Amino acid sequence: MIRLAIVDDHAIVRAGFREMLNDELGMSIQFEAACAEEAKTLLGQHPCDVLMLDLSLPDQNGIDLLRTVKQRHDETQVLIISSFSEDRYALPMIRSGASGYLCKDCDRNDLINAIHTVAQGRRYISANTAELLAREITGEAEKTAHEQLSEREMQVFIRLAKGESVSQIADVLHLSVKTVSTYRSRLLEKLQLGSNAELATYAHQHGLIFA
């Protein structure tokens, strides 16, 4: 039996997935959550094999929740199901620890196939994502400036862009204020920007802020 969890802040979306999966033999929905904190609490109480995760949540973006799940519940496979384009987000999410990426307009067969694939500990790669990966491996894909940032730089970047202060970021990421300030200076240099306001503008223009 594959134990599932659905994390999405829209009740109608959760209901839609529940309806798609209710009649599927060999699958059981352990819980549903509308925000990151609720998901973390319920996951501690009800272990699951596959967590279906939206990127846009009201209290915390899905990337941070993904990392938390992988740190605390390594046996849980995370399948991102988002309204954001595969072209922009699939590969970064898989690099961050997701086992697969689907758009919300996927059909039922794709969803069932993805769940079975990741439940077996494998990566679910759609045809579109496979093409993106092939282009990257062969050097055909042009990387934007932010795609060349390290994972930690990206974490700091997103938080700065959302208006968090250096001290707030230091506290959340368990870093010193000096270290975060160094990351900020490095980000401004790498992205060729001059202020936090420009960081926020860049993040909005490239669709990097989920909530």
C-alpha positions in Angstrom: 0.0 0.0 0.0 1.4 3.4 -1.0 0.7 5.9 1.7 0.1 9.4 0.3 -0.2 13.0 1.6 -1.5 16.0 -0.2 -0.1 19.5 0.7 -1.9 22.3 -1.1 -3.5 25.5 0.2 -6.5 25.2 -2.1 -9.3 22.9 -0.8 -10.7 22.4 -4.3 -7.3 21.2 -5.6 -6.9 18.7 -2.7 -10.5 17.5 -3.4 -9.7 17.0 -7.1 -6.6 14.9 -6.3 -8.5 13.0 -3.7 -11.2 12.2 -6.2 -8.6 11.1 -8.8 -6.9 8.8 -6.3 -9.8 7.4 -4.1 -10.6 4.5 -6.4 -6.9 3.6 -7.1 -6.1 0.2 -5.6 -2.9 0.1 -3.6 -3.0 3.7 -2.5 -4.2 5.4 0.7 -4.3 9.1 1.5 -2.9 9.4 5.0 -3.5 13.2 5.4 -4.1 16.5 3.7 -2.6 19.8 4.7 -3.2 23.4 3.7 0.1 24.9 4.9 3.7 23.9 5.7 3.4 23.9 9.5 0.4 21.6 9.3 2.2 19.3 6.9 5.2 19.0 9.2 3.0 18.2 12.2 0.9 15.6 10.4 3.9 14.0 8.8 5.4 13.4 12.2 2.2 11.7 13.2 1.3 9.9 10.0 4.4 8.7 8.0 3.8 8.5 4.3 5.7 7.2 1.3 4.8 10.0 -1.2 4.1 13.6 -0.3 2.4 15.5 -3.1 3.5 19.1 -2.6 2.5 22.5 -4.1 5.2 25.1 -4.3 3.0 28.0 -3.2 1.9 27.8 0.4 0.7 30.6 2.7 3.2 30.3 5.5 6.4 29.0 3.8 7.4 28.3 0.2 7.4 24.8 -1.0 11.2 24.7 -1.5 11.9 25.2 2.2 9.3 22.5 3.1 10.9 20.2 0.6 14.3 20.6 2.2 12.8 20.1 5.7 11.0 16.9 4.6 14.2 15.5 3.1 16.2 16.3 6.3 13.7 14.9 8.7 11.9 12.2 6.7 14.4 10.9 4.2 12.2 7.8 3.5 9.4 10.1 2.2 9.5 10.8 -1.6 8.4 14.3 -2.6 6.4 14.8 -5.8 6.0 18.4 -6.7 2.7 19.2 -8.3 2.5 22.8 -9.2 0.9 25.4 -11.5 4.4 26.7 -12.3 6.0 25.7 -15.6 8.3 22.7 -15.9 10.6 24.6 -18.1 11.5 26.9 -15.2 11.2 24.8 -12.1 11.4 21.1 -12.7 15.2 20.7 -12.8 15.8 23.1 -9.8 13.3 21.2 -7.7 14.8 17.8 -8.6 18.2 19.1 -7.7 16.8 20.3 -4.4 15.7 16.8 -3.5 12.3 16.3 -5.2 11.7 12.9 -6.7 9.5 14.3 -9.5 7.7 17.3 -10.9 4.2 17.5 -12.5 2.0 20.4 -13.6 -1.5 20.6 -12.1 -3.1 20.1 -15.5 -1.6 16.6 -15.8 -3.9 13.8 -16.6 -4.8 11.0 -14.2 -2.5 8.4 -15.9 0.5 10.7 -15.6 -0.2 11.3 -11.9 -0.6 7.6 -11.1 2.5 6.7 -13.1 4.5 9.4 -11.2 3.3 8.2 -7.8 4.2 4.6 -8.5 7.6 5.7 -9.9 8.7 7.8 -7.0 7.3 5.4 -4.4 9.8 2.9 -5.7 12.6 5.4 -4.9 13.1 6.4 -8.6 12.9 9.8 -10.2 9.9 10.6 -12.3 11.0 12.6 -15.3 8.4 13.7 -17.9 9.3 13.9 -21.6 9.5 17.7 -21.3 11.8 17.5 -18.3 13.9 14.9 -20.0 14.4 17.2 -22.9 15.4 20.0 -20.6 17.9 17.7 -18.9 19.4 16.6 -22.2 19.8 20.2 -23.3 21.6 21.0 -20.1 23.9 18.0 -20.3 24.9 18.8 -23.9 25.4 22.5 -23.1 22.6 23.6 -25.4 20.6 25.4 -22.6 21.6 28.9 -21.7 21.8 29.4 -17.9 20.4 32.5 -16.4 22.4 34.3 -13.7 20.4 32.8 -10.8 20.8 29.2 -12.1 24.5 29.5 -11.4 24.0 30.2 -7.7 24.7 27.6 -5.1 21.8 26.2 -3.1 22.7 28.3 0.0 23.0 31.4 -2.1 19.6 30.7 -3.6 18.1 30.3 -0.2 19.5 33.7 1.0 18.5 35.3 -2.3 14.8 34.3 -2.1 14.5 35.4 1.5 16.1 38.8 0.8 13.8 39.2 -2.2 10.8 38.5 0.0 11.9 41.3 2.3 13.5 39.4 5.2 16.3 41.2 7.0 19.8 39.9 7.3 19.3 39.1 11.0 16.0 37.2 10.3 17.7 35.1 7.6 20.7 34.4 9.9 18.3 33.1 12.6 16.2 30.9 10.2 19.2 29.4 8.4 21.3 29.1 11.5 24.1 31.3 10.2 25.9 34.3 11.6 24.8 37.8 10.5 28.3 38.3 9.0 27.9 35.2 6.9 24.6 36.2 5.5 25.9 39.7 4.8 28.7 38.1 2.8 26.2 36.0 0.9 24.2 39.2 0.1 27.3 41.0 -1.2 28.2 37.9 -3.3 24.6 37.8 -4.7 24.6 41.4 -5.7 27.9 40.9 -7.5 26.9 37.7 -9.3 23.5 39.0 -10.4 25.0 42.4 -11.2 22.4 44.2 -9.0 22.8 47.1 -6.6 20.2 46.7 -3.8 17.6 44.5 -2.1 14.9 46.2 -4.1 16.6 45.1 -7.3 16.9 41.6 -6.0 13.2 41.6 -5.4 12.5 42.9 -8.9 14.7 40.3 -10.4 13.0 37.5 -8.4 9.5 38.7 -9.5 10.6 39.0 -13.1 11.9 35.4 -13.1 9.0 33.9 -11.2 11.2 32.9 -8.2 8.9 34.0 -5.4 6.1 31.5 -4.8 4.2 33.1 -2.0 
